Amino acid sequence: MRRFVIEREIPGVGTLEREQLRDAAAKSNQILASLAPDIQWVESNVAADKMFCLYLATGESVIRRHAELSGFPASRITEVGKVIDPTTAHAAARAGQS
């Protein structure tokens, strides 16, 4: 599956209480189950008026379908080409020592 970042513009999302976020997650999970195995939610980061969600999916169309069915807008969908993290520097250094 391919990796995508979904930007969701949701005014006030950062002020939602824990229970409201739990309910939103439950709704999303219900829709995801109906679209499985073509899509998987990895995590979401909540900011003041936006959410940035990481998904694994077979393509952009299934992400748009999830957004439509769940009511959570997909303002921007970006496919991730490569991933780096702090260990990337160590792997590069090790490769140079070989």
N, C-alpha and C positions, 0 to 999 in steps of 0.2 A: 504494500500500500504506500501511497505517497503522503508526504507531510505538508500540512497547510496551516497558516496563521489566518484567523478570521478576526477582523476588527468589527466590533458591534457598537454602533452609536446608540446608547440608551441613556437619555437624560436622567440624572440622579441615581444611577445604578450604584455608585459608590456610597450612597447613604442608606442602602437597603440593610435591614437587620438580618441577623443570622438565619432566622426562620424563613424570611422571604427568599434568601439565597438558596436555602435548602429546598424550598418548594420549587424554585426555578430549576434547580438541578434535577429534581425528581421528574419534572415535566420533560426536560431535555432527555433524560435517560429513557423515558417511556417512548419517545419518538425514535431515539437511537435504536432501541430494541426492534422497532418495526422496520428499520432500514438495514439492520445487520444482515450480513457481515461486511457490508460495503463502507462502513463508517465507524470510527471509534473516537471518543472524546478523551484527550489526554489530560488537559488542565486548562484553567482560565485564570487570567489576572484581571482584577477589577480596579479600575481607576475612577475618577470622579464621574465622568459621563460616558465612559467607554469600557468595554471588555475586550481583552485580547485573548483569543482562544486558540489552543493548539489541538489539531485534529489529525488523525490518520484516515485517509479515505481513498477510494478508487478513483475519484475525480471530483472536479468542482461541482458538477451537477447534483451529486448526492448531498453535498454541503448546502447548496441552495434549497434543495427539497427539505432538508432538516429545518432550515431557517423558516421556510414557508409554513411547515406543519407545526412548528413549536411556537412561532410568533416572535422569535428572537432574530432581529434583523442581521443580515450579513452585509454590512456596509462595504467591506472590502475583503476579498479573498486573495491571498498570496501564497503561491506554492513555494515551499522552502527547497532551495537547491542543495545547500550544504549546511552542516551544523558544526560549530566549534564550541569549545568550552575550555576551562582552565587546563585540562589535561592535554589539549591539543599542542601546547608549547612543549610539553614533555615528550610527546610522541615525535614531534619534529626534531627535537634535540637528539633523541635516541636514534632516529633514522639517519641523522648526520654522522653519528659515531660508528655506524656499521661499516 
